[in-house]
């Protein structure tokens, strides 16, 4: 081969991860050409068989007649599908001689160089395809992560998701998350997780400054990509805290710490990813060679985690805002209930007890084997919706006049006092009438002792009768069941009062007062009872004014139907069973149970739980409430959930009388007085 200063020079690809391999027939191994062209990225190997080329992972193969005779060209292509094949004859550009010192060396090099460039071009194309696929996969992954983070409102779950997704994206062993306090003065070590070791973790708070890695990142809003945590220069502002490594025997090497910004571009959290691994499944225990397995975080990992941090910042802000709104709403609901029950302390705790009973029964229904209940199971959002409806079911009490709400007797004390004065006046009228009769006898000179005695006897009888009338009125004024004897006495009073009014021009008891005294049960007139019942309508109307979210939009309907009965006898709308929300059927049972067993009513005694459950069963047999729900209520012991709790907190002072709007009118044969 003639001497020539030209050499083969092939520019390596920036994406190439290994050199190009050229295989040539072993019989040509002594040729000086191979030493001249064997420069990075090209390596040259002599072969005798196809298997040897396969072992060398050949990219380019020069075939002679012996190699083709040993293995067909089709077989070569099958075994090395991505290889480029050159025939020894292809190198005979200007002569008919085989590769020898007489072949122009420059032409041979050019042909081999073209083959190398073709191989590199193919490799670059393959690398580009892989890069595009990786980019597409990462973009899809980031999009999925973003959607998942945006959908999560529970802060603890969200933070753990952020760390898990970050570990998956960057192929790292551990991750930590720090939350920056609202005042910007402190930072909370909120969460950490490690694939390789288990360790106890306790949330901690420390002052935010630039001496720690997380503090530096938070203070300067900049990411830190540290290849070796133990190689940070001593003069650096921030230093690595090795206490965790010392305590656990773990070794932190590479770290990537990034700020997560909220919508106002303020740092809301700091994400820290630790020990990027060659293999995600590798565990970096105390006995492993961590520095062999751990890599620095590369540019691709940095960009992906930076994008994740951007998504995380907004998601964390949204979760915190959601939690704050949730706390604010919880506070509003509790304050509303306390304000309403403070207006009527006699029934304090009722709404809270009913809410707890409803939640307990709804959870028990979820576990029920009853086929009717399988389609009615409540998820956590629906249970929360039911709880809010139960807490606010009596809010409409604000629409009931206080004079009706606190009406302990049929007539007020002022009414009774007025009747008393009228009776005294009537008695004076009678005395005056008797005196006039006696005076007339004296003036006429015809005084008759017998007539005078009769006048005094009649007067005494009428005075005594009026006293008895007043006693009857006072007794009838009590909100107890009006018995037949009292009804007869009231009829006598009515029969006496009308003629007396005509004769003397004075009404001892007005028709309205008689109407109130004649109430057969309780202390409310039919009109007042309707006003008490109107609390349901007031509740529904009030709750409909609140802009509920979609997950809570049924609160007004649930609360507004808690006095409806399956047989249509309930109020305010007399709905049939299929029109009543299932959650309202749950609340009805819980409401009745608490109304019967509550010990905070000054106007009635609490019945034992067993008696209350019997009454519920009787109401179910009468078609008023759902028997299947009562069965679950009893079998699951849901009714016991309020037994050991104190619901009186926040209600101080003497408890006066008050009609609770949810004291049920049960079927007469089931009523308890």
LINVENVEN-V930009 format. One line per field, one symbol per residue. phi: phi as a letter, one per 20 degrees, with the letter a starting at -180 (. if undefined). burial: + if it has 24 or more other ideal C-beta (glycine too) atoms within 12 Angstrom, else -. A space follows every 50 residues. Layout:
phi=???
burial=???
This chain:
phi=.ffbffcfcdffffefdbfecddcfffdfeffgfffefcgeecdcecdcf fffffelfecceddffffffbfgffgfffcfefdddegffeeedceefgb fefgfffffffffffffffffffffffffffffffffffffffffgffff eedffffffffgfffffffemdebbcccdefffmeccdfebbbbfecdbf ccgbcbfebefefffffffdlcecddfbfedfgfeffdceeefffffenf cedebcdceddefemdfdbcdcdcmfdfcgefedfgeeefffeedffeff ffffffffffffgffffffffffffffffgfffffffffffffcffdgng fffffffffffffffgefefgfefedfdeffffffffffffdfdffgfee gffefdfecfdfgffffffgffffffffffffffffffffffffmdfcff ffffffffffffffffffgfffffffffeeffefffffffffffffffff fffdmcefcfgfffgffegfbmcdffffffffffffffgffffffefffg fcfeggffffcfdfdfeneebedlfegfeeggfffffgffffgfffefed efdbefefgfffffffffffffnecfffffgfgefemffefdfedddegn ddnfeeeafefdffefggfdfcd
burial=+------+-+--+-----+++++++--+--+-++-+++--+++++++-++ -+++-+-+++++++--+---+----+---+--++++-+-++------++- --+++++++++++-+++-++--+--------------+--++--++--+- -++-+--+++++++++++++++++++++++------+++++++++++--- -------+---++++++++-+-++++--+--+-----++++--++----+ ++++++++++++----+++++++++++------+---+-+--+++++--- ++++++++++++++++++++--------+---++-+++-+++++++++++ ++++++++++++++++-+----+--+-+---+++++++++++++++++++ ---++++++++---++--++-++--++-++---+---+------------ ----+---+--++-++--++-++++++++--+---+--++--++-++--+ -----++++---++-+++++-++++--++-++++++++++-++------- -+-+++++++++++++---+++--+-+--+++++++++++++++++++++ +-++--+-+--++-++++++---+++++++++++-+-+++++----+--- +---+-++++++++++---+-+-
